[in-house]
Amino acid sequence: MRRRIPSIEALVAFDAAARHLSFTRAADALSLTQSAVCKQIASLEDYLGVPLFNRIKKRISLTEAGAIYAKRIAEDLDRLERHTVSLMSHRGERNVLELAVIPTFGSRWLIPRLAHFHAANPEITVNLTTRSDPFVFTETAFDAAVHFGSPAWPGAISHPLFGEELVPVCSPALLRDHPCTEPRELARLPLLHQVNRHAAWQRWFEAAGVKDVDAMGGPRFDLFSMLVEAASAGLGVALVPRFLALSELESGKLVIPFHLPLPSETGYHLVYPDPPSTNPALRRFTDWLLAEAAAYRRAQTPASERAA
């Protein structure tokens, strides 16, 4: 069956006009005449049977339907452009891996190790895109994802990588100005939160034997990398996975006021569609990442436990 899709020229003209809210500026952006843009949009409205713009004298605005359509078309055009550029860049070779990763995990744990993978697999290109929430693989171009949380991912195969320990961190200057001799006293300082771990501080205080403090107040940050920076700047005390703050801890920019780690209830996982992509790069990357994760777990295990 013939697809019911308007012409790409009409969609591009509509996208430009919706972004600029001006047929003239859209024409300039596309190197077309204003009349050509108007003609494309009129053709699109005729095809859809729905007005997309309100036209009042020389000004335009999106109709309600036009605003919804503009958002979706912009996403579709961006996706189409990414797929096209990817194919052109790699000439259709099946040595490119599209990976979705959690932002701070990607920047602080995965990327520093990728040089080892590239050294052993110079012909494979790994493209990283940050995605924090689960998604349906069939609706994306991703071959795999690294996520934190439950190992269950509908329609996917999951490999556990490792867990994490949350530790309190702050700048040495903050601790000098506000000495703390017991965990309870941390509640007097600004507590920095990660938006998806809103109960983490409460759990940490309870694990430390402190039951009667309100640990919900304080600034909230979207990413752990933001938390690390905020704590380094002296804005308060952050509760972060130890491995995501290693460089700051080793350099002395951050200190751990109380060595009372809080193990997370879940962990990091590599997931990919079931059945998996036939892309050979996926198998090579999976084998490498699982080996790296196993080496990392061994390095985190105390020598006494390894010997046992």
N, C-alpha and C positions, 0 to 999 in steps of 0.2 A: 504493500500500500504506500501511496505517496504520503510523505510526512506533511503534517499541517504546520508548517513553519514559515514565517514571513522571510523575505529576502534579507541576507546579512547586511546589505547596504542600508535598508530601512531601519534595522535594529541598531546599527552603529550610529546613524543619524539621530535616532530617538535617544540613545544613550547620551550622546554629546549634548543634545538640547536639554535633556533632563538635568544633567550636571550643571550646565551654565545658565539654565532658565532664560535662554536667549537663542533665537534662531540665528541671529547675526554672529554671536560669539561661537556658536556651534559650527557655523560655516567656516569661520576663520580657523578653528581648531582642526577641521577636516580638510582644509584647503579646497573648499567647494564654494559655490555661490549660495546666497541666502535662498534664492528661488529653488535651487536643487534640494536643499535641506527641507524646505517647506513641502516640496513635492513628495519626498520620501516619507515624511511623517504623515501627510494626508493619505498617501497610499497605505501606510501601516494602519491608520485609523479605519480606513475603508475595509481593509482585510479583517480586522478584529471586530468591527462593528461597535466599537467603544471609543468615545472621545478620550484622548490622553492628556490634552492640555485645555485649560481655560484661556480664551483669548479675549482680553479686555483692552481695546485700543491697541497700543503698541507693546503691551506687556503680556507675558504669558506666565501661567502657573500650572502645576500638575493637578489633574483631577485626582480624586481618591484612588480610583482604579489605576491611573497613570503612575502615581507614586509607588504603589505596590508592584506594578509591572516593571518600573524603572529599577527598583532594588534587585529584583530577580534577574532581569536582563543583564544588569551590570555584573552580577556574580557569574552568570553564564558566559559572558564575553571574557571576563578575566580568566575563567577556567579554560575556555577555548584557546585563549592566547597562550596560557602556560603550557598546554598540551602541544601546541604548534611550535613554540620556541624550543621545548624539550626535544621534540622529534627532529627539528632542524639542527639543533646543537649536536645531537649524537647520531644523526643520520640513520635512525631506526635501529641502531645496534642494541642488542639485549644485554647490555652491561651497565645499565643505570638502575639504581635502587631508589625508590621514593619512600622516605621514612618519616613518619610523624612522631615527634618526641615532645616530652614535657620540657618547657623552656629551660629551667635551671639545671635539670638533669642533663639536658643536651649540651649546654654551654660549659658546665663545670665538671661533668664526669665523662660524657661520651666524646665530645670534640677533642679534648686533650689526648685521647687514646686512638683517634682515627688515623693518625700518622702510621701507626703500626699496621693497621688494616691495609692502608694504601701501599705501604712498602711491600706487603705480601701479595697484594692484588692491584697492581698499578692500572690495569685495564678497566677496573670497575669504578664508576662514579656514584657516590652516595649523596643524594640531595636531602637536606633536612628541612622540615617545616614544623613549626611549633603548633601542637594541638594538645589541649589539656583535658578535653572531655571525650568520652567514647563516641564512635561514629560507626556508620555502616560502610564497610569496605566497598561494597558494590556501587556506592554513590560517590566514590572518590577515586583518585588515581594512585593511592598509596598501596605499596606492596606489603608494608608492615608498620607496626607502631610500638613504641615503648610507652607504657602507662603505669600509673601508680594506683593501686586499689585492689579490688577483687580480681582474682584470676579469671573469673567467668566473663567472657565476651561473646555475645551471640554470634554464631556463624564463624568462629575463629578458633585457631589452635593457640594455646597459651604456654609459654615457657617461663617459669619463675627465674628471676635474676638474683635479687637479694633484698633483704629488708633494710631497715634503717633505725637509727637511734636519734631521738631528739634531745638536744642538749641546750641549756641556757647559755647565751653568749652576750657579751657587752664590751664596750671599750674600757681599757684600763683606767682612763681618766674618770669615767663615770663611777667606777668602783672605788677609786681613791676619794672622790668627792662624797660618795655615799657608801661607806663601808658596810658590808653585810657579813654578819658572823653566823647566821643561820638562814635556811631557805625561806622562812616566813618573811624575812625582811626584804626580800626581792619584791614583794607585793607593794612596797612603798614606792618603788620606782615605776616609770612608765613601762608597761608591758606591750610589746610589739607582737601583732598577730598576723598569721597568714589566713587569708579570707576563707579558704577551704578547710582550715583546721581550727575552727572557732572554739572548740572545747579543749584544745591541747594544753593550754596553761592550767586549766582547772584540773585536768588529769595529772599533770606534772606535780602540782602542789599536793594533791591527794596521795600520789605515790611517795612523795617526800614526807608524808605524815602530817601535812598541814591541811586541816579540814575546814577551817572557818574563815577563809579569805574569799573576797570577790575578785576573781581573776579574769572577768569578761571585759573590763574596760581597757581602753588604749587604742592607738592607731592600728589600722588594718592595711595590709599590703597584698597585692595580687600575686606576686612572685616571691619565692624564697631569696632570689638574688637581691630583690629590693629590701627584704628584711636584713640581709647581711650588710648591705650598704648603710641602712638606717642605723643598725647597731654600731657599725664602725664609726659613724658620724656622731655617736653619743646621744642618739634620740631616745634610747631606752634599752631594755633587755629583750632579746629575741629568743624564741625557741625554734631551733632549726636542726635539720639533719646534720650530724657532725661532718659527713663527707662533703657537704656542700659549702662548708666554711673552713676547710683545711688550710688553704693558702693564707687566710687572714689569721687563723690560730697560730700557724707556724711563723708568720712574720711578726706576731705580737700586736697586730691591730685589734684583735679580739682576744678575750680571755673567757674561760669557763669559771664562773664564780663558785659553782658547786657541781662536783662530778657525780651527778645523779641522773644518768641517762634514762630516757623514757622510750622503751622499744615501741615501734609502731605496730599496730595490729595487722597491717597489710604490708605489701611490698611492691617492688618494681617487676614488671613482666614484659616480655617480648611477645607480641601477638601478630598473627597474620591469618589471612582468610583460610577457611577450610572448605574445599580443598585449596592448598596453597598455590600461589602463582608458579608458572613453569619457568619463570625468570631464574636462570642459574645463579645470578648474583645474590638472590635471596638465600639460597642454601649456604653459600660461602660466607655471607655476612652472619647468618644465624649461628653457624659453627664457631665463627670467630667471637661473636658477642657472648655466647654461652661460656666459652673458654675464658674470656676476660672476666666475666662475672664470677666464675668459679675461683679464679686467681684472686680476685678482690675479696671474696668471702674468706678464703684461706688466710689472707693477709690481715683480716680483721679478727681472726680467731686467736685468742691468747695462746702462747707457746705451750702452756701446761695442758690446754685442751687438745692442741694438735698432737702432742706427744701421746696423750691418752688414746 
